[in-house]
Amino acid sequence: MKINFTQILQDSWNFFRNQQKIMFQLVLILLMIQVLSILLSPSINSQEALVSTNTLPDVANADVIGFLTSFSIAQLATTFLTAWGLLTIHKISQQNYRTLSQTFSATLSRFIGVVVLELIVVMPIYLGLFEIGAAILTKASPSIISLVAIIFGIWFFIRLNLSTTHYLATQDSIGQSLQKIWLQGRNQKSALFIYALLVYFVVPALVFQLTTLSNNMVFILIVSGFASLLNILMLVVTYRFYSLFMKES
């Protein structure tokens, strides 16, 4: 039986509407994280860098460390909220409803494992991007190996990105989560590809297009709120897809 994505989207929206209070609480928290990350993030393009020649020392003079620190904190906060939301959705779906404070504690106890899994899943892509970045900074041509690494990394990510959801929904270890998702996906590669395309490309592309329509602050806040709502809805889609994915033989 093929996974019906139209039905997943409909069921996910129904779940979102039925659990409006807790869903909008998650939306609000995500929006606060996004706004704070923008406000607290130092700009790499400092005034000195803008008026000087575009060279490598100018980049070094910018507040790169501050930017990377702010970016890393924002990513960790977003990753935690994603895990928190997935675990909350799982508990509600299992008719084991808990408050956000209760699922917060449960998420905290599994968070290190979530971070490790996230790093494992994206590492091949980052290696390829790092090689390309290093080549650009040294004014060299990126090697074919970096392109192969990125292509392999995308395939690797598609195959294993549900491992964090499985890790949160079960008591399996990091290794067991990776193994089970890998084995379960052997005959469901097309479904995994469609899911990844929807969640990691279509939705971000839609939000990006909206952000380019205007640079008005009020409009940006509205788009940020809409993006937060979409991202929380995609957590529901992720869990619904994962549930059907694990049932398929």
Buried (B, 14 or more C-beta within 10 A) or exposed (E): EEBEBEEBBEBBEEBBEEBEEBBBBBBBBBBEBBBBBEEEBBEEEBEEBEEEEEEEEBEEEBBEEBBEBBEEBBEEBBBBBBBBBBBBBBBBBEEEEBEBEEBBEBBEEBBEBBBEBBEBBBBBBBBBBEBBEEBEEEEEEBEEEBEEBBEBBBBBBBBBBBBBBBBBBEEBEBEBBBBBBBEBBEEBEEBBBBBBEBBBEEBBEEBEEBBEEEEEEEEBEEBBBBBBBBBBBBBBBBBBBBBBBBEEE
